[in-house]
Amino acid sequence: MVRLSLFPKTAFARSALVVGLVIGLSQALTLWFFVRYAYLPGISETSRLTVLQAQVSIYPETRDRGLADGVARATGIEPASDPGPVDQDKPLFAGPVVDRFRKEMEELMDEPVEVRYEEGRTPILWINAPSLGEHWLRVPMNFFRHYDRYLLIGWGVTMPFFAVLGALLIARGLNRPLKRLERRVARLGREDPESEQVDDSGPEEVVAVNRALVRMARELQQARRDRALLLAGVSHDLRTPMTRLRLSAEFLGDPELSEGIIADIEDMDAILDQFIAFIRDGADEEAEYQDLNHLIGEVCGKYRELAIELKLRRIPRLMLKPLTIKRLLSNLLTNAGRYGRPPVEVRTRMEHGEVVLVVRDHGEGVPEEEMELLMEPFSRGDLARSLSGSGLGLAIVKRIVDMHHGTMKLENHPGGGLQVVIRFPVTGRLVQPETLSERVR
């Protein structure tokens, strides 16, 4: 089941999200403060002046022409006749202001109030109530000047935009050293001279991690060189006495004993070859654009005793290391011949955009609980414990498949026997096989 998460996974996206939330909260609080201490007092004051103008200019019992003219000159609020049809569509940002003004007027006059909005350079409110009869009050929205709306829009849009942009630039500056660190970690297992150079850019913590990685890379490279030297020494030192033993065995008077000793020596030599193949990481071989069917044909020609049945379909070329793939095929055929029975089927086909290679024998198969164990180094099934071998054959195959970005699966065929199913993605020339030392195991 695929779980979808709205929370970003990259450090850059998380930084952008945090900055955006902080700025959004800051803008909201600032807007609340602005409305609370700027617009609301202006609305309350204008509503009181409007009621005062109604009392001194319209109501007979409190009418005072001189005071009414003074209020009109000071505030612009004056009595007027019916304004006629006025555009009632209020801008989004003016709606709350008009509604608030209406509530203030209704509370002061203790009766329902009709408010009409007229758009203009300075918006106009037309006020009427039952007590005013046919008279209207024309109220300029001086507390909501024409430039206020544009100032609010500019402040609400441009300030967050530039703030987020600046924050993203800062986050990018912090994340770039982390991306370089990620690439350095990916190259840690390679024999790359660049990996020995310390990257002094970025924060001190990232520089410290870079220095630690450089030291680790040097230690790994030294361990790899020591391992290769030890392997070469062991191979050389063992093969020399093994050759002498073989020569001595050939001159024994007992043919049966001689053949047994020579067979054991050949098994030991094969085990040494398997050890060397397992340690070798493929770094010494260049990848080529190859036809897998052609490589299969070359290898299968050396195993005629297995009565191999080839069912090779047309497949695209792959970016392969030819000698390494031949080693994979040899191990599969050797295992099929040693632990299974002929005939051995080798098939290729295209399936879901992948090249599928299947090698099947007609033996007894393998218990399901041992499938995964067989692909581990030095692990052997119950059937193989009575036979010679190093237990590295399928482990080497698994490492070669991983090197070529593929997958490998063991399964018992319904008709009997064990089959190995390998899938190679069609990557093209741009995706190179990886050396085994590039992967963390």
C-alpha positions as CSV (number, residue, x, y, z in Angstrom):
1,M,0.0,0.0,0.0
2,V,1.4,3.3,-1.0
3,R,1.3,6.0,1.7
4,L,1.0,9.6,0.4
5,S,2.5,12.3,2.6
6,L,1.9,16.0,2.1
7,F,4.9,16.8,4.2
8,P,8.0,17.4,2.0
9,K,11.0,15.1,2.3
10,T,13.9,17.3,1.1
11,A,15.6,19.8,3.4
12,F,15.1,22.6,0.8
13,A,11.3,22.0,0.6
14,R,11.0,21.7,4.4
15,S,12.9,25.0,4.8
16,A,10.6,26.7,2.3
17,L,7.6,25.3,4.1
18,V,8.7,26.5,7.5
19,V,9.6,30.0,6.1
20,G,6.3,30.2,4.4
21,L,4.4,29.3,7.5
22,V,6.3,31.8,9.6
23,I,5.8,34.6,7.1
24,G,2.1,33.7,6.7
25,L,1.5,33.7,10.5
26,S,3.4,37.0,10.8
27,Q,1.3,38.6,8.0
28,A,-1.9,37.4,9.6
29,L,-1.0,38.8,13.0
30,T,0.1,42.1,11.4
31,L,-3.2,42.3,9.4
32,W,-5.2,41.6,12.6
33,F,-3.2,44.3,14.4
34,F,-3.8,46.8,11.6
35,V,-7.5,46.1,11.5
36,R,-7.9,46.1,15.2
37,Y,-6.1,49.4,15.9
38,A,-6.6,51.3,12.6
39,Y,-9.8,50.4,10.7
40,L,-12.1,49.5,13.6
41,P,-11.6,52.8,15.5
42,G,-12.1,54.7,12.2
43,I,-15.4,52.9,11.5
44,S,-16.7,53.6,15.0
45,E,-15.8,57.2,14.8
46,T,-17.4,57.7,11.4
47,S,-20.6,55.9,12.5
48,R,-20.9,58.3,15.5
49,L,-20.4,61.3,13.3
50,T,-23.0,60.0,10.8
51,V,-25.6,59.7,13.7
52,L,-24.7,63.2,14.8
53,Q,-25.2,64.6,11.3
54,A,-28.6,62.8,11.2
55,Q,-29.6,64.4,14.5
56,V,-28.6,68.0,13.6
57,S,-29.7,68.0,9.9
58,I,-32.7,65.6,9.6
59,Y,-34.5,65.1,13.0
60,P,-36.8,68.1,13.6
61,E,-36.4,68.1,17.4
62,T,-32.6,68.3,17.3
63,R,-32.1,70.1,14.0
64,D,-29.3,72.8,14.0
65,R,-28.5,74.1,10.6
66,G,-25.2,75.8,11.6
67,L,-23.9,72.7,13.4
68,A,-25.0,70.5,10.4
69,D,-23.0,72.7,8.0
70,G,-20.0,72.5,10.3
71,V,-20.1,68.7,10.5
72,A,-20.5,68.5,6.8
73,R,-17.5,70.7,6.2
74,A,-15.3,68.8,8.7
75,T,-16.3,65.3,7.7
76,G,-17.9,65.4,4.3
77,I,-21.0,63.7,5.8
78,E,-24.1,65.4,4.5
79,P,-27.8,64.8,3.9
80,A,-28.8,63.9,0.4
81,S,-31.8,62.7,-1.6
82,D,-32.3,59.1,-2.8
83,P,-29.1,58.1,-4.7
84,G,-31.1,55.9,-7.1
85,P,-29.6,52.6,-8.3
86,V,-26.1,52.2,-7.0
87,D,-23.7,49.3,-7.9
88,Q,-24.2,47.0,-4.9
89,D,-21.2,44.7,-5.9
90,K,-18.6,45.4,-3.2
91,P,-15.0,44.5,-3.7
92,L,-13.9,41.6,-1.6
93,F,-11.7,43.7,0.7
94,A,-14.5,46.3,1.2
95,G,-17.3,43.9,2.2
96,P,-16.2,43.4,5.8
97,V,-15.7,47.1,6.3
98,V,-19.3,47.9,5.0
99,D,-20.8,45.2,7.1
100,R,-19.0,46.4,10.2
101,F,-20.2,50.0,9.6
102,R,-23.8,48.8,9.2
103,K,-23.6,47.0,12.6
104,E,-22.2,50.0,14.3
105,M,-25.0,52.2,12.9
106,E,-27.7,49.8,13.9
107,E,-26.4,49.6,17.4
108,L,-26.3,53.5,17.7
109,M,-29.7,54.1,16.0
110,D,-31.4,51.0,17.5
111,E,-33.1,50.2,14.2
112,P,-32.3,48.4,10.9
113,V,-30.1,50.5,8.6
114,E,-29.7,50.2,4.8
115,V,-26.2,50.8,3.5
116,R,-25.4,51.1,-0.2
117,Y,-21.8,51.1,-1.5
118,E,-20.7,53.3,-4.4
119,E,-17.2,52.6,-5.9
120,G,-15.0,55.6,-6.6
121,R,-11.7,57.2,-5.9
122,T,-13.0,57.6,-2.4
123,P,-15.8,55.1,-1.9
124,I,-19.2,56.5,-0.8
125,L,-21.7,54.9,1.6
126,W,-25.3,55.9,1.3
127,I,-27.2,55.5,4.6
128,N,-31.0,55.2,5.2
129,A,-33.1,54.1,8.1
130,P,-36.9,54.1,8.9
131,S,-36.5,57.1,11.1
132,L,-34.8,59.1,8.3
133,G,-37.8,58.7,6.0
134,E,-36.9,59.7,2.5
135,H,-33.7,61.4,3.6
136,W,-30.3,59.8,3.0
137,L,-26.9,60.5,4.3
138,R,-23.9,60.5,2.0
139,V,-20.8,59.3,3.9
140,P,-17.4,59.4,2.3
141,M,-15.2,56.5,3.4
142,N,-12.3,58.7,4.4
143,F,-11.2,55.9,6.8
144,F,-10.9,53.6,3.7
145,R,-9.0,55.8,1.3
146,H,-8.4,54.8,-2.3
147,Y,-4.8,54.1,-1.8
148,D,-5.3,51.9,1.3
149,R,-6.6,48.9,-0.7
150,Y,-3.6,48.9,-3.1
151,L,-1.2,49.4,-0.2
152,L,-2.7,46.4,1.6
153,I,-2.6,44.3,-1.6
154,G,1.0,45.3,-2.2
155,W,2.0,44.8,1.3
156,G,0.2,41.4,1.5
157,V,1.7,40.0,-1.7
158,T,5.1,41.6,-2.4
159,M,6.4,41.4,1.2
160,P,5.8,37.7,1.5
161,F,7.1,37.1,-2.0
162,F,10.4,38.8,-1.3
163,A,10.7,37.3,2.1
164,V,10.1,33.8,0.9
165,L,12.5,34.4,-2.0
166,G,15.2,35.6,0.3
167,A,14.6,32.6,2.7
168,L,14.8,30.2,-0.3
169,L,18.1,31.7,-1.3
170,I,19.4,31.2,2.2
171,A,18.0,27.6,2.4
172,R,19.6,26.9,-1.0
173,G,23.0,28.1,0.3
174,L,22.7,25.8,3.3
175,N,21.5,22.8,1.2
176,R,24.0,23.0,-1.5
177,P,26.9,21.7,0.8
178,L,24.5,19.0,1.9
179,K,23.9,17.9,-1.7
180,R,27.7,17.8,-2.3
181,L,28.0,15.8,0.8
182,E,25.4,13.4,-0.5
183,R,27.3,12.9,-3.7
184,R,30.6,12.4,-1.8
185,V,29.0,9.7,0.3
186,A,27.7,8.0,-2.9
187,R,31.3,8.0,-4.2
188,L,32.8,6.8,-0.9
189,G,33.4,3.3,-2.1
190,R,35.0,4.3,-5.4
191,E,38.7,4.8,-6.0
192,D,38.2,8.4,-6.9
193,P,41.0,10.9,-6.3
194,E,38.4,13.6,-6.0
195,S,37.0,11.9,-2.9
196,E,40.3,12.7,-1.1
197,Q,39.8,16.5,-1.4
198,V,38.2,18.2,1.5
199,D,35.3,20.5,0.6
200,D,35.7,23.6,2.9
201,S,32.6,25.4,1.7
202,G,29.4,25.5,3.8
203,P,28.9,25.5,7.5
204,E,31.5,24.2,9.9
205,E,29.4,21.1,10.8
206,V,29.3,20.1,7.1
207,V,33.0,20.7,6.7
208,A,33.7,18.5,9.7
209,V,31.6,15.7,8.2
210,N,33.5,16.1,4.9
211,R,36.8,15.7,6.7
212,A,35.6,12.6,8.5
213,L,34.4,11.1,5.1
214,V,37.8,11.8,3.6
215,R,39.5,9.9,6.4
216,M,37.0,7.1,6.1
217,A,37.5,6.9,2.3
218,R,41.3,6.6,2.8
219,E,40.8,3.8,5.3
220,L,38.5,2.0,3.0
221,Q,40.8,2.3,0.0
222,Q,43.7,1.0,2.1
223,A,41.5,-1.9,3.3
224,R,40.6,-2.6,-0.3
225,R,44.2,-2.6,-1.4
226,D,45.2,-4.9,1.6
227,R,42.4,-7.3,0.7
228,A,43.4,-7.5,-2.9
229,L,47.1,-8.0,-1.9
230,L,46.1,-10.7,0.6
231,L,43.9,-12.5,-2.0
232,A,46.6,-12.4,-4.6
233,G,49.2,-13.7,-2.1
234,V,46.9,-16.5,-1.0
235,S,46.1,-17.5,-4.5
236,H,49.7,-17.5,-5.6
237,D,51.0,-19.3,-2.5
238,L,48.3,-22.0,-2.6
239,R,48.4,-22.7,-6.3
240,T,52.2,-23.5,-6.3
241,P,51.9,-26.4,-3.8
242,M,48.7,-27.5,-5.5
243,T,50.5,-27.8,-8.8
244,R,53.3,-29.9,-7.1
245,L,50.6,-32.1,-5.5
246,R,48.9,-32.7,-8.8
247,L,52.2,-33.6,-10.5
248,S,53.0,-36.0,-7.6
249,A,49.6,-37.6,-7.8
250,E,50.0,-38.3,-11.5
251,F,53.0,-40.5,-10.7
252,L,51.3,-42.6,-8.0
253,G,51.1,-46.2,-8.7
254,D,47.5,-46.4,-7.6
255,P,45.3,-44.9,-10.5
256,E,42.1,-44.7,-8.3
257,L,43.9,-42.8,-5.5
258,S,45.6,-40.6,-8.1
259,E,42.3,-39.7,-9.7
260,G,40.8,-38.9,-6.3
261,I,43.6,-36.6,-5.3
262,I,43.6,-34.8,-8.7
263,A,39.8,-34.3,-8.4
264,D,40.2,-32.7,-4.9
265,I,42.9,-30.4,-6.2
266,E,40.7,-29.3,-9.1
267,D,37.9,-28.6,-6.6
268,M,40.3,-26.5,-4.5
269,D,41.4,-24.6,-7.6
270,A,37.7,-24.0,-8.5
271,I,37.0,-22.8,-5.0
272,L,39.9,-20.3,-5.2
273,D,38.5,-19.0,-8.5
274,Q,35.1,-18.5,-6.8
275,F,36.8,-16.6,-4.0
276,I,38.5,-14.3,-6.5
277,A,35.3,-13.8,-8.4
278,F,33.4,-12.9,-5.3
279,I,36.0,-10.3,-4.1
280,R,36.4,-8.8,-7.6
281,D,34.1,-5.8,-7.9
282,G,34.1,-5.4,-11.7
283,A,35.9,-2.0,-11.5
284,D,38.6,-3.3,-13.9
285,E,36.1,-3.9,-16.7
286,E,34.4,-1.3,-19.0
287,A,30.7,-1.6,-19.7
288,E,29.7,-2.1,-23.4
289,Y,26.4,-2.0,-25.3
290,Q,25.9,-5.7,-25.7
291,D,23.4,-8.3,-26.9
292,L,22.6,-10.6,-23.9
293,N,21.5,-13.4,-26.3
294,H,24.9,-13.3,-28.0
295,L,26.7,-13.7,-24.6
296,I,24.3,-16.5,-23.6
297,G,25.1,-18.4,-26.9
298,E,28.9,-18.1,-26.3
299,V,28.7,-19.4,-22.7
300,C,26.2,-22.2,-23.4
301,G,28.4,-23.6,-26.1
302,K,30.9,-24.7,-23.4
303,Y,28.2,-26.8,-21.5
304,R,27.1,-29.3,-24.0
305,E,26.8,-32.0,-21.4
306,L,23.8,-30.1,-19.8
307,A,21.6,-30.6,-22.9
308,I,20.8,-26.9,-22.8
309,E,17.5,-25.8,-24.4
310,L,17.7,-22.2,-25.6
311,K,14.5,-20.1,-26.0
312,L,15.9,-16.7,-26.8
313,R,13.5,-14.0,-28.0
314,R,14.4,-10.7,-29.5
315,I,15.5,-8.3,-26.8
316,P,17.1,-4.8,-26.9
317,R,20.8,-4.3,-26.2
318,L,21.9,-3.6,-22.7
319,M,24.8,-1.7,-21.1
320,L,26.7,-4.7,-19.7
321,K,30.1,-5.8,-18.5
322,P,30.6,-8.8,-20.8
323,L,33.1,-10.8,-18.8
324,T,31.2,-10.3,-15.6
325,I,27.9,-11.4,-17.3
326,K,29.6,-14.4,-18.7
327,R,30.7,-15.2,-15.1
328,L,27.1,-14.9,-14.0
329,L,25.9,-17.3,-16.7
330,S,28.7,-19.8,-16.0
331,N,27.8,-19.9,-12.3
332,L,24.1,-20.4,-13.1
333,L,24.8,-23.2,-15.5
334,T,27.4,-24.8,-13.2
335,N,24.9,-24.8,-10.3
336,A,22.1,-26.2,-12.5
337,G,24.4,-29.0,-13.6
338,R,25.8,-29.7,-10.1
339,Y,22.6,-29.6,-8.0
340,G,19.9,-30.2,-10.7
341,R,19.4,-32.5,-13.7
342,P,19.5,-31.9,-17.4
343,P,18.1,-30.6,-19.6
344,V,18.7,-27.0,-18.5
345,E,16.4,-24.3,-20.0
346,V,17.7,-20.8,-20.7
347,R,15.1,-18.3,-21.8
348,T,15.0,-14.6,-22.5
349,R,12.1,-12.3,-23.1
350,M,10.8,-8.7,-22.7
351,E,8.3,-8.1,-19.9
352,H,7.0,-4.7,-18.6
353,G,10.0,-2.8,-20.0
354,E,12.6,-5.2,-18.6
355,V,14.8,-7.9,-20.1
356,V,14.0,-11.2,-18.3
357,L,16.6,-14.0,-18.1
358,V,15.4,-17.4,-16.8
359,V,17.6,-20.5,-16.1
360,R,15.8,-23.6,-15.1
361,D,17.0,-27.1,-14.3
362,H,14.9,-30.3,-13.9
363,G,16.2,-31.4,-10.5
364,E,14.4,-31.7,-7.1
365,G,14.1,-28.0,-6.4
366,V,14.9,-26.2,-3.2
367,P,12.7,-25.9,0.0
368,E,11.0,-22.5,0.1
369,E,12.6,-21.5,3.4
370,E,16.1,-21.8,1.8
371,M,15.5,-19.6,-1.2
372,E,16.7,-16.3,0.3
373,L,19.5,-18.1,2.2
374,L,21.0,-19.5,-1.0
375,M,21.8,-16.0,-2.3
376,E,24.0,-15.2,0.8
377,P,27.7,-15.9,0.7
378,F,28.9,-19.3,2.0
379,S,25.3,-20.5,2.3
380,R,24.4,-23.9,0.8
381,G,21.2,-25.9,0.6
382,D,20.7,-29.3,2.1
383,L,21.1,-31.0,-1.3
384,A,24.5,-29.2,-1.8
385,R,26.0,-30.2,1.5
386,S,27.1,-33.6,0.3
387,L,28.8,-32.0,-2.8
388,S,31.9,-30.0,-3.2
389,G,31.7,-26.2,-3.7
390,S,32.3,-22.9,-1.9
391,G,28.7,-21.7,-1.5
392,L,29.5,-18.5,-3.4
393,G,28.0,-19.3,-6.8
394,L,24.6,-17.7,-6.4
395,A,26.0,-15.0,-4.1
396,I,28.3,-13.9,-7.0
397,V,25.3,-14.0,-9.4
398,K,23.3,-11.8,-7.0
399,R,26.1,-9.2,-6.7
400,I,26.5,-9.1,-10.5
401,V,22.7,-8.6,-10.9
402,D,22.8,-5.8,-8.4
403,M,25.8,-4.2,-10.2
404,H,23.6,-4.0,-13.4
405,H,20.6,-2.5,-11.5
406,G,18.6,-5.7,-11.8
407,T,16.7,-8.0,-9.5
408,M,17.0,-11.8,-8.9
409,K,14.5,-14.3,-7.6
410,L,14.7,-18.1,-7.0
411,E,11.6,-20.2,-7.3
412,N,10.6,-23.8,-7.8
413,H,9.0,-24.5,-11.2
414,P,5.6,-26.1,-11.1
415,G,6.9,-28.8,-13.4
416,G,9.9,-29.6,-11.2
417,G,13.3,-28.1,-10.7
418,L,14.7,-24.8,-9.6
419,Q,14.6,-21.7,-11.8
420,V,16.4,-18.4,-11.4
421,V,14.6,-15.4,-12.7
422,I,16.7,-12.3,-13.4
423,R,15.3,-8.9,-14.6
424,F,17.5,-6.3,-16.1
425,P,16.0,-2.8,-16.7
426,V,16.5,-1.3,-20.2
427,T,18.7,1.6,-19.1
428,G,20.5,2.6,-22.3
429,R,24.0,3.9,-22.7
430,L,23.7,6.7,-20.2
431,V,23.3,4.5,-17.2
432,Q,26.5,2.6,-16.4
433,P,26.6,-0.5,-14.2
434,E,27.9,0.2,-10.8
435,T,31.0,-1.4,-9.2
436,L,30.0,-3.5,-6.2
437,S,32.1,-1.3,-3.9
438,E,29.7,1.6,-4.5
439,R,27.0,-0.2,-2.6
440,V,26.7,-0.4,1.1
441,R,26.1,-4.0,2.1
